[in-house]
Amino acid sequence: MPLFFRKRKPSEEARKRLEYQMCLIPSGAFATCKVLQKKVLIVHTNHLTSLLPKSCSLLSLATIKVLDLHDNQLTALPDDIGQLTALQVLNVERNQLTSLPRSIGNLIQLQTLNLKDNKLKELPDTLGELRSLRTLDISDNKVQRLPQMLAHVRTLETLSLDASSMVYPPQEVCSAGTEAIQQFLCKALGLEYYPPSQYLLPVLEQDGTKTSQDSPDGPSDRFCREEVEWQNRFSDYEKRKEQKMLEKLEFERRLELGQREHAQLLQQSNSQKDEILQTVKEEQSRLEQGLSERQCYLDAERQRLQEQLKQTEQSISSRIQKLLQENQRQKKNSEILKSLENERIRMEQLVSITQEETENLRRREVASAMQQMLSEVYQSRLIQIACEAHGQNLVQQTCSSMAEMGERFQQILSRQQMDKKKVISQILQESAMQKAAFEALQVKKDLMHRQIWKQIKLIETELLQLTQLELKRKSLDTEALQEMISEQRWALSSLLQQLLKEKTQREEELREILVCLASASGIVHGFALPKRSCNIEMHVCAYNTELSHQLIGICSFLSCATSAFFLWLH
């Protein structure tokens, strides 16, 4: 058995119940005051937040003269506090009051009103109806202005307030005392001020008569007075009972009307609710049907687009394969052309070598002919010297023979000059023809170069469109198509780079060909080019046309791909 027990904490409900009981005056206190005709009710230093319970009335406190409510948590006084007509002292010091009810002016016998240490900001004008008020304390509040009607309270002897925070009357008037404040208020209303001592005698006499009535004068008078009081109370009770019955009947009638209206409103709301639910159901079914139809349409459209994409992918892949094959074929053709070009260069070198040899042979022939002629001249000179001795006949014969040989030599020289003139004319004609062919080849090269450049520009624009399409397609959920487009883009870009390389190579080859032709024409001085060079030029033109056709095919393929892609997007 334990020596010590832990004290149980009260439950939350018990704590709340205790707080509720501490915050309200018990209803039994009101019944006790009513039955025993209590004169004083003291409930200070509690946690009261309301003066009246729900089932009680202030008429139960009609005989109370002193009501002490200081040190509580009251935030407002009852609106019907004016029913306490016998009240003489009201103490609500140190509460949480923010305003006073206007019915407080009905407390015609109130002599002391203590409102100290609250949260009041203004005072009602009905305070001027408290004709018996002698003491008023409004200090430690937020009041800055006094009502002018307070000048009608001629019995006011003591007025306590915070003079430093007052605006009306001014601070100097408030600090001068109660008499100065009353004089100021009377002057503001145009009234003549009289001291409170002239108005206190009726109040004191009235108080004395009431106390004398309360004191016992004799058994007979007291019995008669009690009988009259009981009759008055009974009549008041009957009147209140009839009034309650009438109020009850009126309340029942209003309640029945309210119930009927509530039933009608409930029926209307139910009908409206049913209609709204029906419309919502119809709208929902219509929306679901529309959504299903739209979904079916979108599925069919998606399938159609997928089929189109597959077809375009197949066509694109087939075209890419064709382009790759064509590229390989072009590579082979370029190799063949390179071999032909090498052979042409070798032939030109051979031609140059043969030309030099022929020139050397001609020089040798001329030299041998001159040597032979010199030997013949020498022989003839020897014969002439030998024949001088033989006679003049032989001299004449030799002279005639020498003349004939000179004529022959002159004929040979004239023939050689004629041959040279013919060769020079042929060389000039061939150089003019070569110049014309060179100009035509240059013009043709420029046209092909422009066509290739335009086709390259078209390819670049198509690649730009493809990049824009790829950027647009990043927001869509088609990664496979994007990969396919990126692969095609890579293949096309590589093909474009290859074409650009071939273009630059072809330009360099053409430059080399022109340089070789120029050098060959300078060396030969008029010798005709062989037929193989004409064939090479024809191959060059055919290669350029094939390149242009390839670029045109690439551009058409890119345009088809972009149009198919746009069709799929739309």
Secondary structure, 3 states (H helix, E strand, C coil): CCCCCCCCCCCHHHHHHHHHHHCCCCHHHHHHHHHHCCCEEECCCCCCCCCCCCCCCHHHHCCCCEEECCCCCCCCCCCCHHHCCCCCEEECCCCCCCCCCHHHHHCCCCCEEECCCCCCCCCCHHHHHCCCCCEEECCCCCCCECCHHHHHCCCCCEEECCHHHCCECCHHHHHHCHHHHHHHHHHHHCCCCCCHHHCHHHHHHHHHHHHHHHCCCCHHHHHHHHHHHHHHHHHHHHHHHHHHHHHHHHHHHHHHHHHHHHHHHHHHHHHHHHHHHHHHHHHHHHHHHHHHHHHHHHHHHHHHHHHHHHHHHHHHHHHHHHHHHHHHHHHHHHHHHHHHHHHHHHHHHHHHHHHHHHHHHHHHHHHHHHHHHHHHHHHHHHHHHHHHCCCHHHHHHHHHHHHHHHHHHHHHHHHHHHHHHHHHHHHHHHHHHHHHHHHHHHHHHHHHHHHHHHHHHHHHHHHHHHHHHHHHHCCCCCHHHHHHHHHHHHHHHHHHHHHHHHHHHHHHHHHHHHHHHHHHHHHHCCCCCCHHHHHHHHHHHHHHHHHHHHHHHHHHHHHHHHHHHHHHHC
